[in-house]
Amino acid sequence: MVGRTSYWGLRMPVTARLSRKFYETFGEELTDELVELLNQVDMNYRSELRELNELNFGRFESKLDQRIAEVRAELLKWMFLFWAGTVVPLAGLIVALNRS
């Protein structure tokens, strides 16, 4: 069985197994051509699927980056409100204590 190395380095079978009767009926040459054609179709589909997955991941990654930027901007606003809400009363307390 012919194989090729996958992304993770594992051997993956790519040859279609056909019955001995198929070989006897159509001959070795025609059957081998059919197997080669099936393997080429399989490789084409795999490469198209890989490209589609890479495009989808790219879109997902850009949306994720956008969402993270939005969350960080929102978080910055809340942090400012928190610190302003803490510093202003504290400053008022310090001023009040210095007057006494």
Beta strands, then each sheet from edge to edge (+ up, - down):
strand 1: 3-5
strand 2: 11-13
sheet 1: 1+ 2-
end
